[in-house]
Amino acid sequence: MVVSDNYPTEEMPPAQDFPSVSLSTRYSAFIAQIIADTLKGKIRSKEYVYKQLVEQLEPRTGEVFEQCLTTQVNSIKHKLEVETDELKLAKAERQKRAVRTLQDAWKRYQQTQQRQQACNDAVTQLINADTRDRLGVLLQILDPNQTCLFNRQDIELLAQDLDQVQVSDTDDTTVAELHSLATGLKQGLSTYTAIEIHLVEWLYGNPQKNLGFGGKSGANNPWNHWANQVNRSLPKMLFQGQALNQSAFLVAQQQTTVDLSAWVELIVLLRGMQNGLVVWFDKQPYSFQAGRNLAAATFLAFAVIWSELSKGFEQAQQLPEVERHRLSRACFQITLQILRAFAQRDNFPLYGGVLASFSGENSRDTIAYLDQPLKAIAKTQEKARILTILGYSQQWIGYREQAKLLYQEALALAREASDQACEIANLNHLSRWNLSQRELAAAIDYGQRALLFSRQVGDGVGETNAIANLGYAEVRQAQQQEHITALELEPCIARLKRGLKLAEKHQDFLCEVFCALGLGIAHLISNQTSTAISYLERSLNLSTKIGNLELEGLSYATIAEATYQLNQLPSAVVYACLGMYLLEQKQAREWQQAANLVTILQGRLGEEEFKQILQQQRSHIVARISVDGFDYLLKLL
């Protein structure tokens, strides 16, 4: 007998009537009847079994039924263990399959009851809540950090239950507000359903550029794309503002009246969008277009929006003071919930940032918007992890001093919370920060501490980063010495080769760049120019892909030195000019070294031939730095 997964559409037959006996006897008889009917082929579907179970069970008697079901399961199991007759064994096997269908129905019933009880409790909380706190209570119920998570079906059920609250249950004002909450919940689900199928379409418009939530408006801007998919005024206004890189602060500040249902709709909609994007990014391979960094960018992009809305409501002078405070607190509460959920992820990117989100030229200062919420987070481990990723992002976009302060605070908090992975990450970040400042002794010190600690605790990713930092710092230190032999460089080269293998294993492209660049420099110092160029081309390709302009500039500048040594002067001109431009754009100290090489090349070639090479290679240079970049390059020269 096969139990179909397809639910029948015809009317179900009435459940078996049992005499008025003890619950235990009655439930045992019901279970036996289901098994018998299954063996006779009378059971048409799993849905039929579930409906029969619902009809038979009385409230708060689940433990009795479960005990009876367990007894029957054990009885069948015993038959299968001791029975030798083949026919009886076959019958017992069929009984086992039949009772498994009943077990599935019981599990479904328990889950349904739990959801219903959670909704009942939520309705009771909302009815009893003070008007000033009711929205906050709803947000606490929907908090993604709770043990009992409200999914889409639960929110739909909660909305239905809130809609059924009558005046007899409470007062008129409360009923009206509960119905507004219900309307917002339902409309939020409806609006998200409409936008859900379009959630990641923007990624395919131009997957190589503007990947994230910031940057200029355009066809590939996600907010612009989403604004075209909604017809509700509040989310459309918010999305259009985000598409233009405008702060959500203005949306809240300009409110003259409060439509509670519209704001609840927005809460449900943005929560659905955030979760949908994170789930999608988490399923992607950790590449340059998707993965952990984009999931991180999603969390912080939405956290910033709610933080901006919170500050906007604080200054919404056209709203009554009570409404201003209520909505400001609610938005702030959502910000904290997002940050906490973000920090608790198993794959939290301790070595990544929000680069795709906040690295555009018009990007807002993330720290300014999250400063207050971060101060409100009492749990040091959560705060340490968030500060780590924000420090990484700040360093990436050039706010070096701010990044250092964030790393130092995160390091202290990670130690306090005994978060070893976070502590190692910040040791590595500080090592890399000192590398960017050419403070090589400090970079080596932090790198050595990170390497020792990571090996002690078995942190493979931390070890990979520590080796890359330490090996690269040692090579740069060796580069400053007037006389160094190939033999003296062998330990550095061996370390970087091991780091390169580990970086490939962990798909850590930034570490791979540091190792390849370090190996290129080491071989260049050792006069192994051809080998050096092969490593440098690898570092150039990878740094270009991940968008690290400083490392790309260093790769160009070092290749320029290598080609100069090989007397390939035209190639050296192009590489030196690109390296000089990119390093100057990032305000890196090495830009002057690249400029010195350009000056030497001008002297070797003569002014006219140098200019001729630039014009001949103009299309190649423009392809990398644009026409404006080429014009600025000429000014630098």
Summary of the structure (lengths in Angstrom):
residues: 637
radius of gyration: 32.1
end to end distance: 84.6
largest distance: 109.1
contacts: 2144
relative contact order: 0.04
helix: 74%
strand: 0%
